[in-house]
């Protein structure tokens, strides 16, 4: 069977196009998409007042309430408490951090007593403590680097 020059070029073009489409895993795209949504919601909450037990922008947030609200807004149901959020997530290596990952901190002598949401570029959003507001901080500061206990990702994503 003989092909004309035009039909050979067409077959070559189609085959190289198809080869380029086989490389991106679908699960990775979905996780990043959810993480992006979570990070964006959390960033929109910056300036909301801290409130112990709070889980809504109108009432205020504590750290785990901010996590729960941000994930719920992205369509993912997660537990309310810091301890359950830790239990329902898996450990991630520091070099594998993605937007939406959870950053757990040891503060005031308590293990995993605080949680924030990673938003990229070594920054995270969190609801710090009474009298303060949801804010963005850097993991490069001595305080947060020293108190970082683990990086985790929800297992149901």
C-alpha positions in Angstrom: 0.0 0.0 0.0 1.4 3.4 -0.9 0.8 6.7 1.0 1.1 10.1 -0.5 3.4 12.6 1.2 0.4 14.5 2.6 -1.2 11.4 4.2 2.2 10.3 5.8 2.6 13.8 7.3 -1.0 13.5 8.7 -0.3 10.1 10.3 2.9 11.4 11.8 1.2 14.5 13.2 -1.7 12.4 14.8 0.7 9.8 16.3 3.0 12.4 17.9 -0.1 14.3 19.3 -1.4 11.1 20.9 2.0 10.3 22.5 2.0 13.7 24.3 -1.4 13.0 25.9 -0.5 9.9 27.8 1.8 11.4 30.5 -0.3 13.2 33.1 -2.0 11.1 35.8 -5.6 12.0 36.4 -5.4 11.6 40.2 -2.6 14.1 40.5 -4.7 16.7 38.6 -7.7 16.2 40.9 -5.6 16.5 44.1 -4.0 19.7 42.8 -7.3 21.1 41.7 -8.9 20.6 45.2 -5.7 21.9 46.9 -5.9 25.0 44.8 -9.5 25.6 45.7 -8.8 25.0 49.4 -5.8 27.4 49.3 -7.9 30.1 47.5 -10.8 29.8 50.0 -8.3 30.0 53.0 -6.7 33.1 51.5 -10.1 34.8 51.1 -10.6 34.3 54.9 -7.5 36.4 55.8 -8.6 39.1 58.2 -11.4 37.1 59.7 -11.2 37.2 63.5 -10.1 34.3 65.6 -12.8 32.7 67.7 -12.4 29.5 69.7 -14.7 26.9 68.3 -15.5 29.1 65.2 -15.9 27.6 61.8 -17.6 30.3 59.7 -16.4 33.7 58.4 -19.3 35.5 60.0 -18.6 34.1 63.5 -14.8 33.7 63.2 -12.4 30.7 63.0 -10.2 28.7 65.1 -7.4 26.8 63.3 -9.3 23.5 62.7 -12.5 25.4 61.9 -10.7 27.3 59.1 -9.5 23.9 57.7 -13.0 22.4 57.8 -14.6 25.5 56.2 -12.0 25.7 53.5 -12.3 22.1 52.5 -16.1 22.2 52.7 -16.1 25.2 50.4 -14.0 23.1 48.0 -16.6 20.2 48.2 -14.7 17.9 50.6 -16.1 17.0 54.0 -13.5 16.8 56.7 -13.5 16.3 60.5 -13.8 19.3 62.8 -11.0 18.8 65.4 -7.2 19.1 64.9 -6.8 15.6 66.3 -9.3 14.0 63.8 -7.8 16.0 60.9 -4.4 14.6 61.8 -5.8 11.1 62.1 -7.6 11.3 58.8 -4.6 12.4 56.9 -1.3 10.9 55.8 2.3 12.1 56.3 3.8 14.0 53.3 7.6 14.6 52.8 8.5 18.3 52.9 9.6 18.2 49.3 6.2 16.9 48.2 4.1 19.7 49.6 1.1 20.9 47.6 -1.4 23.6 48.0 -4.1 22.5 50.5 -1.8 20.3 52.5 -2.1 20.5 56.3 0.7 21.9 58.4 0.6 20.7 62.0 2.6 22.6 64.7 3.6 21.8 68.3 2.9 24.9 70.4 2.8 25.6 74.1 4.3 22.2 74.8 1.3 20.4 73.1 1.9 18.0 70.2 -0.1 18.8 67.0 -1.9 21.6 68.8 -2.2 23.9 65.8 -3.0 23.4 62.1 -2.6 25.6 59.0 -3.2 25.3 55.2 -0.2 25.4 52.9 -0.8 27.9 50.0 2.5 27.5 48.1 5.9 29.4 48.2 6.6 28.3 51.8 3.5 30.2 53.0 0.4 29.0 54.9 -2.9 30.4 56.2 -4.0 29.9 59.7 -6.2 31.2 62.6 -3.5 31.9 65.2 -5.1 32.6 68.6 -7.5 34.8 70.6 -7.4 38.5 69.8 -5.8 37.9 66.4 -7.1 37.4 62.8 -6.7 34.7 60.1 -3.4 35.5 58.4 -0.6 34.3 56.1 2.7 33.4 57.6 6.0 32.0 56.2 7.5 28.6 57.0 10.9 30.3 56.6 10.6 32.2 59.9 12.5 30.7 62.8 9.3 30.3 65.0 7.2 28.4 62.5 10.1 26.3 61.2 11.0 25.3 64.7 7.5 24.3 65.7 6.5 22.5 62.5 5.6 18.9 63.5 4.3 17.3 60.3 3.0 17.9 56.8 -0.1 15.9 56.0 -2.7 15.4 53.3 -6.2 14.1 53.6 -6.5 10.4 52.6 -9.9 10.8 50.9 -8.7 13.0 48.1 
